[in-house]
Amino acid sequence: MVRKNNLEILFVISLLVLIPLVSAGVFQDIIFHINGSQDSEQIGFVMHGGYDFNGDGYNDFLFAGGASEDVFLMYGGSAGGFPKNVTDHFAIANVTNVTFQSSFSNSEFGSTPTNDQNGAVFIGDWNNDTYADVMISASSADVGGLTNNGQVYIFFGNSNPIGPPSAWNAANANITINGSFDDGYLGGGYNSNSVALGFSKRDFGDFNGDGIVDIIVPETAFDNNSGLINTKALHLIYGVNRLSSRSDATTIGQIANITFISPFHNTTAGQSGMRMKALFVGDINNDSLEDLAISFDDGDGGGNERGEVYIYLGNFTNIYPTVNITINAESANITINGSANSLHLVLNGYIGDWNNDTIDDMAFAEPLLDINGLTAAGRILIMLGQHGLVAKDAKVSEVANLTINGVVVQSNLGHVSRTVIGADINNDGINDLIIPNPRGTNINLGTNQTNIVFGIHGFTGVVTQDVNQSNMTINGSAIEGSVDFGVAVEVWDYDNDSINELIVGDRNYNGIGTNRGKIYGFELLDNSEPSLIVNGPANVTYGSTNVSLNVSVHDRFGTGSLSGVSSCWYSLNGTANVSFTCLSNTTFVTNDCAQHNVTVYSNDTANNVNQSSNVVFSIYTSAATCNPTTTTTTSTAGTGGGSSGSTVATVKSGEVKAIGRLSAVGTNREMSAGAIVSFELPNEETHTAKVLSVDKEKQEVEVEVSSTPQKIKIKVGETVDVDLTDDGKAEIGVTLIEINEKGNALLNFIRYGDRPVVKRGAALDEALEANDDTINSVGNALGKLADGEVKDAVKATPWWLWLLIVLVIVGAGVWYYINKMRY
């Protein structure tokens, strides 16, 4: 028989398996906000930050207006360059350094938010002159005698760009590219057929491996012959070292190196064709070349409108080196299809390396998926990149490592018009998932969200979670006047303090007009202390000189290399603090035959301090000896472990070692799985204990005691009392002190004197048994009376029950007599 004594109670925070750490920072008050300046401008839908256009060493921010047909460039500055916690809203005129303006009216220059069209984006350093460049589309421009063929403009970054009050118009572009077909909408799209650039904020990457970024330009209708009408196309243009400006426009056919055309061709005028989205997804196969993906959300994908994504692995240099090569999109290296009919699988934005394994990962979405009875709640799916990823065809549900489900009817999580992006928002060195979720709490506008899922170092496996289980959530409902908060998100270190700010757009914010739009800037601050758990010692008396102080400590603010504990220290018996290396072992000396207390402290790099509760424990090795006791401290981070430093005898697997006669003090043995010890009791009985298994992850061992035999499981800090002779008394106790870094268990065996074993629920069982006896006695008596067996009934009734019956009768008579005398 065994009894477990819980020697230690730990307060455990339940966490998702996906999210190893709770959110440890909060967004401080809005540090800036920008208001649209005219009705229907709808700023906050097209935003892109993080690139240095003017070469001053600070990242800049690009955003577009709708009705104004302007694109605004806002320079970054040094820390403190902009006021924080501002009370007045910025007007666009007060923050804009450069304004790009259209040369045409109604050309959809920069964006058309009402059509979910993005048309302004940084493209990195496309001409390799060390400055970031800007690409803007005017997809409805009429040029060269054509209608709605569209234009795309590339503005080279430089150290002395035109500033306010001057502005640039399309004529100032360094490169101008014309569409070649009527209704081609170069660089953009129309309504649901939008293939506009910039939706992923990743329209560039080094696809051919020459060290210069390349760009992609979409086209809605690529009618290059009579057999192709309204066929979607994507043009890849290689970057050119020190490319010179051109005063005259060129056509897309003259400058494109590769044109990918949709496999879904139309042969009848007026048909819309398939919707197409594209982006550089980074290096998902770890060959040092950027890869390209194209999605057709109306593609059948082996069913009906499941959606299809084609992935082209980089290194086209030797395969397609010439200009204007046309490739059917079906020639991709990898094809990913939607999970079921009518889900419209679509690409989401560039997320980079989310699990910190140096390989880029990839985001998809099925925005029309019904989840748990919620119509069109939608979901986002993350596929981890793999070294040596090769060609294959699969459903997205078969390759997804992380699935994030929407939780609101018609929230359409992952819809391409509000695509997820990846960026390091908590400054731990790992990209996080930033999820626009404007319908996050209610389909009615006005209660919208932005959700953040922290990147996880070393994450593998397959996990599903709901979007409301994210590490952080910003609710637009808490912001006065919010209408469409979270329709777009971006990150930008606007003050150059090495910490990214979160930028959230609300394109339908009204302000003093209608749909003027608004942009909010937030800064994330680490204001939470590291997690700190003292796993041992427990608040008990130890019969051994080998007592471990085992500490688990980890910074809660992410899991990357920049997120960590700064220092650790302890105070023993109220003495001065003693520092120790958080991830290394250390020792301190206590006194035998005495009570002690210890408190452990830890802080993070932001100097947030946490301290443990005061742990009180005693050391008692013998009544006659009071020797100094060495206590070893082990601190662990995450699931890591440390060594106890114990010098007790080790019993290896398969060995049988004799302890001798057990004492009331106890004997320690370090035992591996399969190890056996034998011991004697005072009556010279010999017993054995064998370690069957050691589970380091669960911090648990299973031991078989030979006498009964009995198999018992013990957790660290727990004692199991064992009845060896089945006489209701515990002869020995077995304590698991620790499991060391070698995977061995440090066990303490102690002899008891005359300790009764209290069975679990024994008192209740005895009471129930007595009650059953009473019920049975009364039942037997009543049964015999019913059968007319009066004598047997009397015999079946116990004497004390007869006495109770007599007392009840007498009491009733007295009560009756008293009440009768009253009246």
C-alpha positions in Angstrom: 0.0 0.0 0.0 1.3 3.5 -0.8 0.5 7.0 0.2 1.7 10.1 -1.6 2.8 13.2 0.3 2.8 16.3 -1.8 5.8 18.1 -0.5 5.6 21.0 -2.9 2.8 23.0 -4.4 3.6 25.0 -7.6 1.4 27.6 -9.1 1.3 26.6 -12.8 0.1 29.0 -15.5 -1.7 26.9 -18.2 -0.4 27.9 -21.6 -1.2 26.8 -25.2 1.3 24.3 -26.5 1.8 26.7 -29.3 2.6 29.7 -27.1 5.4 28.9 -24.6 5.2 32.2 -22.8 2.4 34.6 -21.9 2.3 38.0 -23.3 4.8 40.1 -21.3 4.6 43.5 -22.7 1.8 46.0 -23.4 1.3 48.6 -26.0 1.6 52.0 -24.4 -0.7 54.8 -25.4 -0.8 55.7 -29.1 2.4 57.5 -29.8 1.2 59.1 -33.0 -1.8 59.1 -35.3 -2.4 60.6 -38.7 -5.8 61.7 -40.0 -7.0 61.8 -43.6 -7.4 65.3 -45.0 -10.4 64.8 -47.3 -13.5 62.7 -47.6 -13.0 59.2 -49.1 -9.3 59.5 -48.9 -9.3 56.3 -46.8 -5.7 56.4 -45.6 -4.7 53.4 -43.5 -5.3 50.8 -46.1 -2.1 51.1 -48.1 0.9 51.3 -45.8 4.5 50.2 -46.1 7.4 50.9 -43.8 10.9 49.8 -42.9 13.0 51.1 -45.9 15.4 54.1 -46.2 14.4 56.1 -49.2 16.6 59.1 -48.6 19.7 57.3 -47.2 19.9 59.1 -43.8 20.0 55.8 -41.9 16.5 56.0 -40.7 13.6 53.9 -42.0 10.8 55.7 -43.8 7.0 55.1 -44.1 4.9 55.1 -47.2 1.1 55.4 -47.2 -1.5 56.3 -49.8 -4.8 58.2 -50.1 -7.7 56.9 -52.2 -9.8 59.8 -53.6 -6.8 62.2 -53.4 -4.7 60.0 -55.6 -1.7 60.9 -53.6 1.0 58.8 -52.1 2.8 60.2 -49.0 6.3 59.5 -47.8 7.2 60.2 -44.2 10.9 60.1 -43.1 12.0 58.3 -40.0 14.1 60.1 -37.4 16.3 59.6 -34.5 14.9 58.5 -31.1 12.6 61.2 -29.9 12.3 62.8 -33.3 8.6 62.6 -33.0 6.6 63.4 -29.9 5.2 60.4 -28.0 1.8 60.2 -26.3 0.6 63.1 -28.5 -2.8 64.6 -27.7 -3.3 66.2 -31.0 -3.7 64.2 -34.2 -1.1 64.8 -36.9 -2.5 66.1 -40.2 -1.0 64.7 -43.3 0.6 68.0 -44.3 2.5 68.1 -40.9 4.2 64.8 -41.3 4.7 64.3 -45.1 8.2 64.9 -46.5 7.4 63.9 -50.1 4.1 63.7 -51.8 3.8 61.6 -55.0 0.9 62.8 -57.2 -0.8 61.3 -60.2 -0.6 62.9 -63.7 -4.1 61.6 -64.5 -7.4 61.9 -62.9 -9.3 58.8 -61.9 -6.2 56.7 -62.6 -6.3 54.8 -59.2 -2.8 56.2 -58.5 -1.5 54.5 -55.4 -4.6 52.7 -54.3 -8.3 52.1 -54.6 -9.4 51.1 -51.1 -13.0 50.6 -52.1 -11.8 47.8 -54.5 -9.3 46.5 -51.9 -6.5 47.5 -54.3 -3.0 48.4 -53.1 -0.8 50.3 -55.5 2.2 51.7 -53.6 5.1 49.8 -52.2 8.8 50.0 -51.3 10.8 47.6 -53.6 14.1 47.5 -51.9 17.2 48.7 -53.8 16.2 47.6 -57.4 18.9 49.6 -59.1 21.6 48.7 -56.6 22.6 52.2 -55.6 22.2 51.6 -51.8 18.9 53.6 -51.6 15.5 52.0 -51.3 13.2 52.6 -54.3 9.4 53.1 -54.5 7.0 51.6 -57.0 3.5 53.1 -57.6 0.8 52.0 -60.0 -1.9 54.0 -61.8 -3.7 51.0 -63.0 -6.6 52.8 -64.7 -4.4 55.3 -66.6 -5.1 55.7 -70.3 -1.7 56.0 -72.1 -0.5 55.4 -75.7 -3.9 55.6 -77.2 -5.2 52.7 -75.1 -7.9 52.6 -72.4 -7.2 51.5 -68.9 -3.9 49.9 -69.9 -2.3 51.4 -66.8 1.1 52.7 -65.8 3.7 51.8 -63.2 6.3 54.3 -61.9 9.6 53.6 -60.2 11.1 56.4 -58.1 14.8 55.9 -57.2 15.7 56.7 -53.7 18.4 59.4 -53.3 20.0 61.5 -50.6 18.4 64.8 -51.7 14.9 64.1 -52.7 12.4 66.8 -53.3 10.8 67.8 -50.1 7.9 70.0 -49.0 6.3 72.1 -50.2 7.3 70.6 -53.5 5.9 67.4 -54.7 6.7 64.7 -57.2 4.3 63.7 -60.0 4.4 60.8 -62.4 6.6 62.8 -64.7 9.4 62.7 -62.1 9.5 58.9 -62.1 12.9 57.4 -63.0 11.3 54.5 -64.8 7.8 54.5 -66.4 6.2 51.3 -67.6 3.1 51.2 -69.8 0.6 48.4 -70.0 0.2 46.9 -73.5 -3.5 46.1 -73.7 -6.9 47.8 -73.3 -8.3 47.1 -69.8 -5.0 45.5 -68.8 -4.8 47.5 -65.6 -1.1 47.2 -65.3 0.0 47.1 -61.6 -3.5 46.8 -60.3 -6.9 45.3 -60.9 -10.6 46.0 -60.8 -13.0 45.0 -58.0 -12.8 41.3 -57.1 -10.3 40.7 -59.9 -7.6 42.8 -58.3 -4.1 41.6 -58.7 -2.6 44.9 -57.4 1.0 45.1 -56.4 1.9 45.6 -52.8 -0.7 43.5 -51.1 1.9 41.4 -49.4 4.5 44.2 -49.0 6.9 41.9 -50.7 7.0 42.7 -54.4 10.7 42.2 -54.5 13.4 39.6 -53.9 16.5 38.2 -55.5 15.0 35.5 -57.7 18.0 35.0 -60.0 20.7 35.1 -57.4 22.8 38.0 -58.7 22.7 39.9 -55.5 20.2 42.6 -56.8 16.6 42.6 -55.9 14.0 41.8 -58.6 10.4 43.1 -58.8 7.1 41.7 -59.8 4.3 43.7 -61.6 0.9 42.2 -62.1 -1.5 42.7 -65.1 -5.2 42.0 -65.1 -5.6 41.3 -68.8 -2.7 39.9 -70.8 -4.2 39.6 -74.3 -1.0 38.7 -76.2 -2.9 36.8 -78.8 -6.5 36.1 -79.9 -6.6 32.9 -77.8 -6.0 34.8 -74.5 -8.6 37.3 -73.4 -8.5 38.8 -69.9 -5.8 36.3 -68.8 -4.0 37.3 -65.6 -0.3 37.7 -65.8 2.6 38.4 -63.5 5.8 40.1 -64.9 9.2 39.5 -63.3 11.8 42.2 -63.9 15.3 41.6 -62.8 17.2 44.3 -60.9 19.9 46.1 -62.8 23.1 47.5 -61.3 23.1 51.3 -61.4 20.2 51.4 -63.9 19.9 54.9 -65.4 16.7 56.8 -65.5 14.7 56.9 -68.7 12.9 59.9 -70.0 10.5 57.9 -72.2 8.2 55.2 -71.1 8.7 51.6 -71.9 6.2 48.8 -72.2 5.9 45.9 -69.9 6.7 43.6 -72.7 10.0 45.3 -73.4 11.3 45.3 -69.9 9.9 42.0 -68.3 12.3 39.1 -68.1 9.7 36.5 -67.3 6.0 36.6 -67.7 3.9 34.1 -65.8 0.4 33.6 -67.2 -2.6 32.1 -65.6 -3.4 28.6 -66.7 -7.1 29.6 -66.6 -7.4 31.2 -70.1 -10.5 32.9 -71.4 -11.4 32.8 -75.0 -14.5 35.0 -74.8 -14.4 38.7 -74.3 -16.0 39.9 -71.1 -15.1 36.8 -69.0 -13.2 37.9 -65.9 -10.7 35.1 -65.6 -9.2 33.9 -62.3 -8.1 36.2 -59.5 -4.4 36.2 -59.0 -2.1 37.3 -56.1 1.7 37.0 -56.0 4.6 37.7 -53.7 8.2 36.8 -52.9 7.9 34.3 -50.0 11.6 34.4 -49.1 13.8 31.4 -49.2 11.6 28.5 -48.1 13.9 25.7 -49.3 17.1 27.2 -47.8 19.1 27.3 -51.0 20.0 31.1 -50.6 17.7 32.1 -53.4 14.3 33.8 -53.0 11.3 31.9 -54.1 8.1 33.2 -55.7 4.5 32.2 -55.2 1.3 32.9 -57.2 -2.2 32.1 -56.0 -5.5 31.7 -57.9 -8.2 31.6 -55.4 -10.8 30.5 -57.9 -8.7 27.6 -59.1 -10.4 24.2 -58.7 -7.4 22.6 -57.0 -8.7 19.0 -57.7 -12.3 20.0 -56.8 -14.4 23.0 -57.2 -13.0 26.5 -56.4 -10.7 25.1 -53.7 -8.0 27.6 -54.7 -4.5 26.9 -56.0 -1.0 28.2 -55.1 2.0 27.7 -57.4 5.5 28.0 -55.9 8.6 28.6 -58.0 11.9 27.9 -56.4 14.6 30.5 -57.1 17.5 30.2 -59.6 16.0 31.0 -62.9 19.3 32.6 -64.1 20.4 29.8 -66.4 16.9 28.6 -67.3 15.3 31.8 -68.4 18.0 34.4 -68.8 16.4 36.4 -71.7 13.8 39.0 -71.8 10.1 38.3 -72.2 9.9 34.6 -71.7 6.3 33.4 -71.1 5.7 30.6 -68.7 2.4 28.9 -67.8 1.8 29.1 -64.1 1.2 25.3 -64.0 4.9 24.7 -64.5 5.6 25.5 -60.9 7.9 23.4 -58.7 5.3 23.0 -56.0 1.5 23.2 -56.1 -0.6 23.6 -52.9 -4.4 23.2 -53.2 -7.3 24.2 -50.9 -8.6 21.7 -48.4 -12.1 21.5 -49.7 -14.5 22.9 -52.3 -15.4 26.6 -52.3 -12.7 27.6 -49.7 -10.7 29.8 -52.1 -7.2 29.2 -50.8 -5.1 32.3 -51.2 -1.6 33.5 -50.4 -1.1 35.7 -47.4 1.8 38.1 -46.8 5.5 37.6 -46.4 6.2 36.4 -42.8 9.9 35.5 -42.9 11.3 33.0 -40.4 8.6 32.5 -37.7 10.2 29.6 -35.8 13.8 30.9 -35.9 15.4 28.0 -37.8 17.0 30.3 -40.4 14.5 29.2 -43.1 11.7 31.4 -44.3 8.1 30.2 -43.7 5.0 30.7 -45.7 1.4 31.9 -45.0 -1.9 30.8 -46.6 -5.5 31.4 -45.8 -8.9 29.9 -46.4 -11.1 32.9 -45.6 -14.4 31.2 -46.4 -14.0 28.2 -44.2 -16.9 27.4 -41.7 -15.4 26.6 -38.3 -17.3 25.1 -35.4 -20.6 26.2 -36.9 -19.3 29.8 -37.6 -20.0 30.6 -41.2 -16.9 32.0 -43.1 -14.9 32.4 -39.9 -11.8 31.6 -42.0 -8.4 30.4 -41.0 -4.7 31.2 -41.5 -2.3 28.4 -42.2 1.5 28.5 -41.7 3.8 26.1 -43.6 7.3 26.0 -42.1 10.2 26.2 -44.7 12.4 23.1 -45.1 15.9 22.6 -46.2 15.9 20.9 -49.5 12.2 21.3 -50.1 11.4 19.5 -53.3 8.5 19.4 -55.8 5.3 18.1 -54.5 1.5 18.6 -54.7 -0.5 18.7 -51.5 -3.5 20.1 -49.8 -2.7 23.0 -47.6 -4.2 21.2 -44.6 -1.6 18.5 -45.1 1.4 20.8 -45.1 0.4 23.4 -42.4 2.3 23.3 -39.2 0.3 26.1 -37.5 -3.4 26.8 -38.1 -5.1 29.8 -36.6 -8.9 29.7 -36.7 -11.3 32.7 -36.8 -13.9 32.8 -34.1 -16.5 35.2 -35.5 -19.2 34.6 -38.2 -18.0 36.0 -41.5 -14.7 37.4 -40.1 -13.0 35.9 -43.2 -9.7 35.6 -41.3 -6.8 35.8 -43.7 -8.7 37.5 -46.4 -6.2 38.8 -49.0 -7.3 42.4 -48.6 -6.1 42.3 -45.0 -3.2 40.0 -45.2 -1.1 38.7 -42.2 2.5 39.9 -42.2 5.6 38.8 -40.3 7.9 41.2 -38.3 9.6 41.2 -34.9 7.3 43.3 -32.8 8.5 42.2 -29.3 12.2 42.6 -30.1 13.3 39.1 -29.3 15.0 38.5 -32.7 12.2 36.3 -34.2 9.5 37.4 -36.6 6.0 37.4 -35.1 2.7 37.0 -36.9 0.7 40.3 -37.1 -2.9 39.5 -38.1 -5.3 42.2 -39.3 -8.7 41.2 -37.9 -11.2 44.0 -38.4 -14.1 41.7 -37.7 -12.4 40.1 -34.8 -15.0 40.6 -32.2 -18.2 41.3 -34.1 -19.1 41.4 -37.8 -20.5 44.9 -37.1 -17.9 47.5 -37.7 -16.6 49.4 -34.7 -15.3 46.5 -32.5 -12.2 45.4 -34.5 -8.9 43.8 -33.6 -5.3 43.3 -34.5 -3.9 40.0 -33.1 -0.2 39.1 -32.6 1.2 35.6 -32.3 4.8 35.6 -31.1 7.4 33.7 -33.0 8.6 30.6 -31.3 12.2 29.5 -31.3 12.6 25.9 -32.5 8.9 25.3 -33.1 8.0 22.1 -35.0 5.1 19.8 -35.2 1.4 20.6 -35.9 -0.7 22.9 -33.8 -4.1 24.5 -34.1 -5.4 27.5 -32.1 -8.1 30.1 -32.2 -7.1 33.7 -33.1 -8.4 34.9 -29.7 -5.6 32.8 -28.1 -3.0 35.1 -29.6 -0.2 36.5 -27.3 -1.5 40.0 -27.8 -4.7 41.7 -29.0 -5.4 45.3 -29.6 -9.1 46.2 -29.6 -10.2 49.0 -31.8 -13.4 49.3 -29.7 -11.3 50.9 -27.1 -10.3 53.8 -29.4 -12.8 56.5 -29.9 -14.2 56.8 -33.4 -12.7 53.5 -34.6 -14.7 52.1 -37.6 -12.5 49.6 -39.5 -9.6 49.3 -37.1 -7.1 46.6 -38.2 -7.9 46.5 -41.9 -4.2 46.8 -42.5 -1.1 46.5 -40.4 2.6 47.4 -40.7 5.7 47.7 -38.5 8.1 50.6 -38.7 10.9 51.7 -36.3 10.0 55.3 -36.8 12.2 56.7 -34.0 15.2 54.5 -34.7 15.3 53.0 -31.2 15.8 49.5 -32.5 12.2 48.5 -31.4 9.6 48.3 -34.1 6.4 50.3 -33.7 3.1 48.7 -34.7 1.1 50.7 -37.3 -2.6 49.9 -37.6 -4.9 51.4 -40.3 -8.6 52.3 -40.1 -9.6 53.2 -43.7 -13.2 54.1 -42.8 -12.5 56.3 -39.9 -14.7 59.4 -40.4 -13.2 62.1 -38.2 -14.6 65.4 -39.3 -15.8 64.1 -42.6 -16.6 60.7 -44.2 -14.2 57.8 -44.7 -11.1 60.0 -44.3 -9.2 57.2 -42.7 -6.7 57.1 -39.9 -3.3 55.6 -39.1 -2.3 54.7 -35.5 1.2 54.1 -34.2 1.8 52.0 -31.1 5.0 51.1 -29.2 5.4 47.9 -27.4 7.2 48.1 -24.0 8.5 45.1 -21.9 7.0 45.8 -18.5 6.7 42.3 -17.1 9.2 40.3 -15.0 10.7 37.0 -16.0 8.9 33.8 -15.1 10.5 32.2 -12.0 9.6 28.9 -10.4 11.4 27.3 -7.5 11.0 23.6 -8.1 12.9 22.6 -4.9 13.5 22.6 -2.1 10.0 22.0 -0.8 8.7 23.2 2.5 9.7 19.9 4.2 12.4 18.3 6.4 15.1 16.6 4.4 16.9 13.6 5.9 19.8 14.1 3.6 22.6 16.5 3.1 22.0 16.5 -0.6 19.2 19.1 -1.1 18.9 20.8 -4.4 17.6 24.3 -5.0 16.2 23.9 -8.5 15.0 27.1 -10.3 13.3 27.4 -13.7 13.7 30.9 -15.1 12.9 32.4 -18.4 12.1 35.9 -19.8 8.4 36.0 -20.9 9.0 38.5 -23.6 9.4 36.1 -26.6 11.7 33.2 -27.2 14.5 34.6 -29.3 18.2 35.4 -28.7 17.4 39.0 -27.8 14.9 37.8 -25.2 16.5 36.5 -22.0 17.2 36.7 -18.4 19.8 39.3 -17.3 20.8 38.0 -13.9 19.8 35.8 -10.9 20.6 35.9 -7.2 19.3 34.5 -3.9 19.1 35.3 -0.2 19.7 32.5 2.3 18.3 33.0 5.8 17.9 36.7 5.2 21.6 37.3 4.5 23.0 39.5 1.8 22.1 38.7 -1.8 24.4 36.3 -3.6 24.6 36.4 -7.4 24.8 33.2 -9.5 24.8 32.6 -13.3 21.2 31.9 -14.3 22.1 28.9 -16.5 25.0 27.5 -14.4 25.3 25.6 -11.2 26.4 27.1 -7.9 26.5 26.0 -4.2 26.0 27.5 -0.8 26.5 26.1 2.7 23.7 25.7 5.3 23.7 24.1 8.8 22.6 20.6 9.6 19.8 20.1 12.2 18.3 23.5 11.5 15.5 25.3 9.7 16.4 27.5 6.7 14.7 29.8 4.3 15.7 30.9 0.8 14.3 33.5 -1.7 15.4 33.6 -5.3 15.4 36.7 -7.6 15.7 37.2 -11.3 15.6 40.2 -13.7 15.5 40.7 -17.4 17.3 43.1 -19.7 14.6 45.7 -19.1 15.3 45.4 -15.3 11.9 43.9 -14.5 12.5 41.9 -11.3 10.7 38.8 -10.1 11.2 37.1 -6.7 10.1 33.7 -5.4 8.1 33.2 -2.3 10.1 32.5 0.8 10.8 28.7 0.8 11.3 27.2 4.3 12.9 23.8 4.7 14.8 21.9 7.4 17.9 19.7 7.4 18.1 16.8 9.9 20.6 14.1 9.2 21.0 12.7 12.8 20.3 13.8 16.4 23.9 13.6 17.4 25.6 15.2 14.4 25.2 18.7 13.1 27.5 19.1 10.1 27.6 21.7 7.4 25.4 20.8 4.5 26.2 21.6 0.9 23.1 22.6 -1.2 23.4 22.7 -4.9 21.5 25.2 -7.0 20.3 24.3 -10.4 18.6 26.9 -12.7 17.0 25.9 -16.0 15.6 27.9 -18.8 12.6 26.5 -20.7 12.9 22.7 -20.7 16.6 22.8 -20.1 18.1 21.1 -17.0 21.1 21.1 -14.8 23.1 18.8 -12.6 22.6 18.5 -8.9 26.3 18.1 -8.2 25.5 15.1 -5.9 28.3 12.8 -4.9 26.1 9.9 -3.6 26.8 6.4 -4.8 25.4 5.7 -8.3 23.6 2.5 -9.2 23.7 1.7 -12.9 21.1 -0.2 -15.0 21.2 -3.9 -14.3 23.3 -3.5 -11.1 22.1 -4.5 -7.6 23.6 -2.6 -4.7 23.0 -3.2 -1.1 22.1 -0.2 1.1 22.1 -2.2 4.4 19.7 -1.6 7.2 17.6 1.5 6.5 17.9 4.2 9.1 15.4 6.8 10.4 17.6 9.4 8.8 17.5 8.0 5.2 19.9 7.0 2.6 20.3 8.5 -0.9 21.1 6.7 -4.1 21.5 8.0 -7.6 19.8 5.4 -9.8 19.4 5.0 -13.6 16.5 3.0 -15.1 16.9 -0.7 -14.4 19.0 -0.1 -11.3 18.2 -2.1 -8.1 18.9 -1.5 -4.4 18.4 -4.0 -1.6 17.8 -3.0 2.0 16.9 -4.5 5.4 14.4 -3.6 8.1 15.1 -4.0 11.8 13.5 -7.4 11.8 16.2 -8.4 9.2 13.7 -8.7 6.4 15.3 -8.0 3.1 13.5 -6.1 0.3 14.4 -4.6 -3.0 13.5 -1.5 -5.0 14.0 -1.3 -8.8 13.7 1.8 -10.9 11.5 0.8 -13.9 11.6 4.2 -15.7 12.9 7.7 -15.4 10.8 10.4 -17.2 12.8 13.6 -17.3 10.2 15.5 -19.1 7.4 14.7 -16.6 9.9 14.8 -13.7 8.7 11.4 -12.6 10.0 7.9 -11.9 8.4 4.5 -11.5 9.8 2.2 -8.9 8.9 -1.4 -8.1 9.2 -2.6 -4.5 9.6 -6.3 -4.4 7.7 -7.2 -1.2 4.2 -7.1 -2.5 5.3 -6.4 -5.3 4.1 -2.8 -5.7 4.7 -0.3 -8.6 4.7 3.3 -7.5 5.1 6.5 -9.4 6.9 9.5 -7.7 7.3 13.1 -8.9 10.1 15.4 -7.9 9.6 16.7 -4.4 7.1 13.9 -3.5 7.4 11.1 -0.9 5.6 7.8 -1.2 5.0 5.8 2.0 5.2 2.0 1.4 3.5 -0.8 3.4 5.9 -3.7 2.9 4.0 -6.3 4.9 0.4 -5.4 4.2 -0.3 -4.8 7.9 -1.7 -1.2 7.5 1.6 0.3 8.5 4.2 2.1 6.4 7.7 0.7 7.0 9.6 2.9 4.6 9.3 6.2 2.6 10.7 6.8 -0.8 11.4 10.5 -1.9 12.4 11.6 -5.4 14.8 14.5 -4.7 15.6 15.3 -8.4 16.2 14.0 -11.9 19.7 15.2 -12.9 20.9 16.2 -16.3 22.2 12.6 -16.9 18.6 11.4 -16.6 19.3 9.6 -13.3 17.0 9.7 -10.3 18.2 10.8 -6.9 16.1 8.8 -4.5 16.0 8.9 -0.7 15.0 5.7 1.2 14.0 6.2 4.9 12.8 3.8 7.6 9.8 4.7 9.7 9.1 3.4 13.2 5.4 2.5 13.7 3.5 4.7 11.2 -0.1 3.6 10.3 -1.1 4.0 6.7 -4.4 5.8 6.4 -6.2 4.5 3.4 -7.7 7.0 1.1 -11.4 7.4 2.1 -11.1 4.8 4.8 -13.2 6.7 7.4 -15.9 7.3 4.8 -15.8 3.6 3.8 -16.2 2.5 7.4 -19.1 4.9 7.9 -20.8 3.6 4.8 -20.3 0.0 5.8 -21.8 0.7 9.2 -24.7 2.5 7.5 -25.2 -0.5 5.2 -25.3 -2.8 8.2 -28.0 -0.7 9.8 -30.1 -0.5 6.6 -29.7 -4.3 6.1 -30.8 -5.0 9.7 -33.9 -2.8 9.5 -34.7 -4.2 6.1 -34.4 -7.8 7.3 -36.7 -7.0 10.2 -39.4 -5.3 8.1 -39.2 -8.1 5.6 -39.9 -10.7 8.3 -42.7 -8.7 9.8 -44.3 -8.5 6.4 -44.1 -12.3 6.2 -45.7 -12.7 9.6 -42.5 -14.0 11.2 -42.7 -11.8 14.3 -40.2 -13.8 16.4 -37.7 -13.8 13.6 -38.2 -10.1 13.0 -37.5 -9.4 16.7 -34.4 -11.5 16.5 -33.3 -9.7 13.4 -33.5 -6.3 15.1 -30.4 -5.3 17.1 -30.8 -4.3 20.8 -29.8 -0.7 20.3 -32.5 -0.3 17.7 -35.1 -1.6 20.1 -33.9 0.9 22.7 -34.2 3.7 20.1 -37.8 2.6 19.3 -38.7 2.7 23.0 -37.2 6.1 23.5 -39.1 7.5 20.5 -42.4 6.1 21.8 -41.8 7.4 25.3 -40.8 10.8 24.0 -43.9 11.0 21.8 -46.1 10.1 24.8 -44.5 12.8 27.0 -45.0 15.4 24.2 -48.6 14.4 23.8 -49.3 14.7 27.6 -47.7 18.1 27.9 -49.6 19.6 25.0 -52.9 18.1 26.3 -52.4 19.7 29.7 -51.9 23.1 28.1 -55.3 23.1 26.6 
